[in-house]
Amino acid sequence: MDLLLVALPFLMFVTAVIALLRGFPVAFTLAGVAILFALIGLAFDAFDPLHMRAFPQRIYGNIMEMDKSILVAVPLFVFMGVMLEKSRVAEELLEAMGALFGSMRGGLGISVVIVGALLAASTGIVGATVVTMGLLSLPTMLRRGYDPALASGSIAASGTLGQIIPPSIVLILLGDQLGSAYARAQREQGIFAPDILTVGDLFAGALIPGLLLVGGYIVYQIVIAVTRPSASPAIPREELNADIFKVLRALIPPLALIVAVLGSILAGLATPTEAAGVGALGATLLAGFRNAGASSNPRGGRWLVAIGAISLLALIAAAMALNLRAGVDGNERLLTLGLGAVAAVGTLWALIRLFRTRVLDEVMTQTARISSMVFVILIGASLFALVFRELGGDGSVRAMLEAVPGGVFGAVLVVMLIMFVLGFFLDFIEITFVVVPIVAPILFLMGVDPIWLGVLMALNLQTSFLTPPFGFALFYLRGVAPPSLPTSAIYRGAIPFVIIQLFAIALVAALPWLATALPRALYG
């Protein structure tokens, strides 16, 4: 009997994984398994039903834990990403970068990596990036004689950069889970005025590793171009039209949005939720400006949207120069109110343009679908973690990790290996909501740096998008790739980039300052 009670948490975890692999809905699987094992624990007097009273508190947040308002950033960033997908940003970037780098061997591959990085910092949505770049660049790369495996691997890997380069949905969800776990670990140590781990900390921590990953992808493209010239041929210069004004026109809008969103977070001017609102507003203005061409009057109202966008940028600049949170007086108040009013008018007109062309309807529907999926899974995972903990799962996992040879490093290595293996089969959301709440408090009690651990986990979860057989980026690409491209080529193309990912994880593990230096420099 005692052996059964000790094994209950592990049986619960295994049951959930098996049910997920069978294809049952994630949220209902987690909640259903939790209720089933709560009843089993109740039957063996191993679970107190009074613990269920803590469930609403877990959903609405605890004053001792991280503020759950950070999760409001999720639908806002999703809205921003979907809106940008409809505004043809990726298409223009790919055309501009292709014209700029296409005349050199490996140039198209380098262009795909750069565009993937820019879209990652603009949208953070893997599916939209992979599908868009697959539709636009894969046919061109294959037609130009690129090796099918190299072309497909480049697109799939570049699309996953949205998981590590901020702003990222993964970092937001990890920040919520790790923030709660970090506060709980400090309370168990008797620290009742705990340090706080914020999403901004993870954004700053992930920036350098993300850029190193981009550099690794580009180096790989160059190495292939040198060692296997036939795998990544150049485009004849006479076929390219590298218009510098076209390149600038494609680059400036997403770069401005990146500066507005990411810069305001890193500079401490805005919380991630506030910056997500600015990003959603900027994406709406950008989409409204470019979507004007879809109407019967292509130029009608475009100037008004442009003035609204300029006013929004000016308002952000004013926020940097003035301390708006402390209040302003006189001319400063008139300036900020005027800029806000003009930006609002421009946004309203952009929304009207998008509504008339039914783009707004598509964006709102897709945003609601993705956001509701995330939050329903969060509710199911919270119930799962509650029951797992009350069945003694925390104590069992802690004992297992403390018994691992190698101390703290050995424990972190085991957790990373578990997450990597689960990434072959499960989505990053499932891993974030199931595994992280179980292992993170234990690792924090062992003295692991929270930012370093968060960045390692984010890199690991990004890798799960590329690992065959169930890497989601591979599925997205398979859905838009031509039938002539075999699935085996997509899998072969992903393997070198998975190796680069693993090298990046090892590098950050060996050199923690890659993840911690920038947050400490910015926030102390």
Secondary structure, DSSP 8 states (H G I E B T S, - for coil): -HHHHHHHHHHHHHHHHHHHHTT--HHHHHHHHHHHHHHHHHHTT---GGGGGGHHHHHH--TTS--GGGGGHHHHHHHHHHHHHHTTHHHHHHHHHHHHHTTSTTHHHHHHHHHHHHHHHHT--HHHHHHHHHHHTHHHHHHTT--HHHHHHHHHHHHGGGGTSSS-HHHHHHHHHHHHHHHHHHHHTT-SS-----HHHHHHHHHHHHHHHHHHHHHHHHHHHHH-GGGS----GGG----HHHHHHHHHHHHHHHIIIIIHHHTTSS-HHHHHHHHHHHHHHHHHHHHGGGSSSTTTTHHHHHHHHHHHHHHHHHHHHS-GGG---HHHHHHHHHHHHHHHHHHHHHHHHHHHTTHHHHHHHHHHHHHHHHHHHHHHHHHHHHHHHHTTHHHHHHHHHHTSTTHHHHHHHHHHHHHHHHTTTS-HHHHHHHTHHHHHHHHHHTT--HHHHHHHHHHHHHHHTTSTTT-HHHHHHHHHS-TTS-HHHHHHHHHHHHHHHHHHHHHHHH-THHHHHHHHHHH-
